[in-house]
């Protein structure tokens, strides 16, 4: 525990980002206890209502409580962000290790990754959702498919550098199996850049989900998400800008928190970056 807390000592950026993200996670978990109502409940008298003591952020054009929808929207964003990060890490690290250490598999894996990277992420996501249908699971899978190549290239580059180190050559000469070399010598030494990259991938995944929902090809409109809220409010931007600004602020604060964590971890793992800054 002391070793974990020492990471935050003297790292204000990481501390602030972690506190912000922790508050957002707690907000999402305890959403039903934060003075919210059913985010899908439609009340005719609430249509276009301005903020009041009873409804802190007012109502949207269908009569749904904006405050409740913004709070519950955090759940979807965090599920997508951490879901994409988990899947892309598992797949990306596995393929990157194989590409970097197994010479015959390297060209095959990297040509596939190059092909995926040649296609804009948003197009991959839209194409997959168009084929598989609109759902939370399909959004996570489609964004993961687009994000995996970045992690594969990172892990492969780290492995290519590490496998020439003397301790790896000694392990191979002593008869250690490839599996043992990968998991005992290569993966532990490539962990730092992986953690930093995955942190930024969480932020990117949340942004992509919001973008897809804003375009109408992401999470179903009936589900409260920040992207859906901005999409529904854009038609009344000039009359009621808060319909777009409120979810945009929630989204921006979440992305800021995650990016602060990423910057803090980068400074922790590579003190030279902190000195340059």
N, C-alpha and C positions, 0 to 999 in steps of 0.2 A: 504493500500500500504506500509506504514511504517512497519507494522508487517511482511509483506512478505519479504521486503528487509532486515529486521533484521536477517533472517535466514542465510543470506550470510555473515553477519558481523563476522569477526574472523574465518571464515571457508574457508580457501584458496582452499582446495580440491574441495568443492562444487562449488565455484566461477569459478575456472578454468574449471571444467567439464561442467558447464552450458554454459560458453562462447563458448567452443569448440563445444558443441552440437548445440547451437544456430547458429553458423556459418555454420555448416553442413546442418541444416534445411533450412537456407536462401539460401545456395548453391543449394539445391534440388528445392526449390520454384522458384528461379530466374535463373534456368539452361539455358533457351533460351537466356538470356541476358548476358551470361558470355563468349562470344566469341565461342560458340559451333555451331556445324552444326547438321544436322539430324543424330542421332547415328546409324541409320540403313542404311544410304547411303553408297553404295559400289562404290568405284572408283578404277579402275584397276591400275592406276599409283600410288596408295597409298599402294599397297600390300607390307607389310613388311617394309614400309618406316621408316627411323630413325627420331627421333625428329628433328624439324626444326622450324624456325621462324613462318611459316604459320601453321604448325601442331605441337603444342608444345610437345606432347608425341608420335608423330609418328602415324603409321597405323598398324592395325592387318593384318593377313594373307588373309583376304577377302577384304581389302582395306577400312575398316571403321576407322574413327578417334577415337583413343584411349582416348584422352582427353574428347571428347564429351560423349563417352560411360561411362567413369568413373564418370563424373558429373551426368549424367542422372541415373546411377546405384544407386545413393544415394536415389532416389525417391522410388524405389522398396524396398530397405532395410528398410527405415523408415516406409513405409506403412506396411510392414510385422511386424516389431518390435512393433509399436504402435497398430496395429490391433490385434496381439496376446495378448498384454498386456491388452487391453480393454476387449476382449472377455473372457480371462482367469480370469480377475478380477471379471467381472459380474457373471460368472458361478461359479467360485471358492469360492467367498465370500458368495454367496447365499447357496451353498451346505454346506460350512463350518459352517455357522450360524445354518442351520437346523440340521446338524450332532451334533453340540456341545450343542444345547439347547433342541432339541426334542429327547428324549432318545430312543424311539422305532425306529427312522429313522437312528440312529447312526450306528448300525452294518451293515445295508443294504448299506448305502452310502460308508462306509469305506472299505467294502469288494470289492466293485467295484473299488474304488480308488487304493487299494492294487494290484488288478489285473492289472490295467493300469500301475502302477509303476514297476511291475515285467517285463514289456516288454520294451526294450530299445527304447528311443524316436525316434531314426532314423528309427527303424523297423516299428513303428506305422505310421510314416509319409510316408515311402515308400509303405507300404501296402495300406494305404488309397488312395494315389495318383495313385497307380496301378489300383485300383477299380474305382475311380471317375474321373481319368484323370488329365493331367497336366494343371494347371492354377494357377493364383495368389490367387484366392479365396480358392481353395483346399489346397494350401500350408499353408495359414493362419489357416484354420480349422484343418488341420492335426497336426500342431505344437501346436495349442491351446489344442487339445485333449490330447496331451502328457504332457502339462504344468499344466493343471487344477489340477491334484492330489496334487501337491506340495503346491498350495495355499489353497486347501481344508484342508489339514493336518495342515497348519499353523493357519488358522482361527479357526478350531475346537479346537486346543490346547489352543488358546487364550480364546475362549469362555468357555471351561471347567474350566479354571482358574478363569475367571471373574465371572462366574455364582455363585460361592461360596462366593463372596464378600458380606459384610453386606448390602450395598446399593441396591444390586440386590434382596436380600431376603426381604428387607423392601418394595421394589417396588412390588414384587409379593404378599406379605402379604396385601398390601394396595389395591389390586384388579386390578393392572395394567395388561393389556392384554399382551400376549406373544409378539405380534408385537411391542408394545410400549417398552417393556423391551429390545428387540433385537435392535431396531433402536435408542433408547434414551440412553441406558446404556451400552450395549455390543459392538455394532459396533464402536461408537466413541472412545472407549478405546482400540480397536484393530487396529485402523487406522495406527499407526506408523509402526509396523512391516509389514503391508500389503504394504504400500508405498515403503518401502525399497526393499521388495521382488519383487514387480512388476517392479521396476527399473532394477534389475538384469535380470528379465524375458525378458525385451526388448532386452538386449544384447544377451541373449541366443537364442532368436527367430531370430535375425539377423544372428547369427553364423549358426544356423540350416538351414536357407534359403540358405546361401552361400554354405553350405555343400551339400544340396540336389541338388542345381543347378550345383555344381562341379561334382556330380555323374551323372548328366543328368536326374534326376527325379524331378526337382524342377520347376522353372519358365521356360517357353518355350525358346529355344535358341535364337529366334529372338528378345527377349526382353533384353535390356542392363541391366545386373546385374553384380555385382562384382564376384559372383560365376561362372556365365557363362563365364566371361572374363578369369578367372583363368583356367577354364576347357578347353577353346579353346587354351590357350597359353601353356599348360603343355607339349604338343608334341614338342614344340620348346624351352623348358626350357634352354637347354645347349647353344643354338645359340642366342636366344633373350629372356633372362631372364626378361626383363622389361615388357613383355606381362603378366607375372604372378605377378611380384613385384608391379606394379602400382596399380592394384585393391586390392592387399593384403595390401598395405599401407593405402589406403582409408578405407578398412574394419577395420584394426587394430586401426586407429585413432578414428573411430566411436565407436568401442567397448571400447576403453580406456576412451573416454569422458563419456560414460554412466556408466562405472564402477566407475569413479571418482565421479559422481553424487551420485551413490549408497553408496559409502563410506562416502561421505560428509553428506548425509541424515542420515546414521547410526550413525555418530558421533553427529549429532544434536539431534536426538531422544534419544540417549543413551550416555551421556557424559562419562560414565565409560569406554566405548570402546576406546574413544579418549585418556583417561589417560593411558590405558594399552599400546596403540601404542606408 
